[in-house]
């Protein structure tokens, strides 16, 4: 029996991509789409929400009180 192949959409251009070893850039359809996505992260156009970054001065002022 042949295994069912999962198809996903490229997050950059929306092209169909097989989720197999035959698609080395998965979930992207190509190296180009992968690098475009990487560039948006590198330019800080994308981010993952999280706790605010506290500088050292903020931590020291809290400890002094």
C-alpha positions as a printed NumPy array, in Angstrom:
array([[ 0.   ,  0.   ,  0.   ],
       [ 1.351,  3.397, -0.981],
       [ 1.665,  6.052,  1.742],
       [-0.384,  9.204,  1.271],
       [ 1.771, 12.213,  0.408],
       [ 1.085, 15.374,  2.381],
       [ 0.808, 18.555,  0.31 ],
       [ 1.379, 21.955,  1.951],
       [ 1.276, 25.507,  0.601],
       [ 4.551, 27.435,  0.325],
       [ 4.281, 30.154,  2.999],
       [ 5.886, 32.665,  0.632],
       [ 4.14 , 32.189, -2.73 ],
       [ 1.357, 29.672, -2.044],
       [ 2.582, 26.985, -4.469],
       [ 1.817, 23.348, -3.6  ],
       [ 4.757, 21.495, -2.037],
       [ 5.057, 17.757, -1.32 ],
       [ 6.144, 17.15 ,  2.287],
       [ 8.74 , 14.544,  1.31 ],
       [12.498, 14.181,  1.002],
       [12.037, 15.14 , -2.669],
       [11.298, 18.714, -1.502],
       [14.506, 19.823,  0.261],
       [13.262, 23.368,  0.953],
       [ 9.943, 22.314,  2.517],
       [ 7.725, 24.   ,  3.538],
       [ 9.012, 26.361,  0.841],
       [ 8.795, 25.469, -2.852],
       [12.299, 26.72 , -3.672],
       [15.51 , 28.17 , -2.304],
       [14.335, 31.583, -3.555],
       [11.158, 31.525, -1.415],
       [13.152, 30.229,  1.562],
       [15.659, 33.102,  1.264],
       [12.914, 35.737,  0.866],
       [11.365, 34.469,  4.118],
       [14.754, 34.416,  5.85 ],
       [15.329, 38.022,  4.749],
       [12.099, 39.208,  6.389],
       [13.204, 37.632,  9.697],
       [16.74 , 39.03 ,  9.362],
       [15.345, 42.526,  8.739],
       [13.116, 42.098, 11.818],
       [ 9.967, 42.479,  9.689],
       [ 8.71 , 39.275, 11.353],
       [ 8.864, 38.542, 15.066],
       [ 7.497, 36.173, 17.664],
       [ 5.694, 37.964, 20.503],
       [ 7.204, 37.439, 23.911],
       [ 8.085, 39.099, 27.175],
       [ 9.698, 42.526, 26.845],
       [13.47 , 42.601, 27.046],
       [14.631, 44.268, 30.277],
       [17.89 , 46.168, 30.1  ],
       [20.445, 45.872, 32.887],
       [19.51 , 49.347, 34.139],
       [15.881, 48.261, 34.65 ],
       [16.92 , 45.255, 36.735],
       [19.341, 47.275, 38.861],
       [16.772, 49.954, 39.644],
       [14.271, 47.274, 40.805],
       [16.88 , 45.687, 43.111],
       [17.684, 49.027, 44.764],
       [14.128, 49.512, 46.096]])
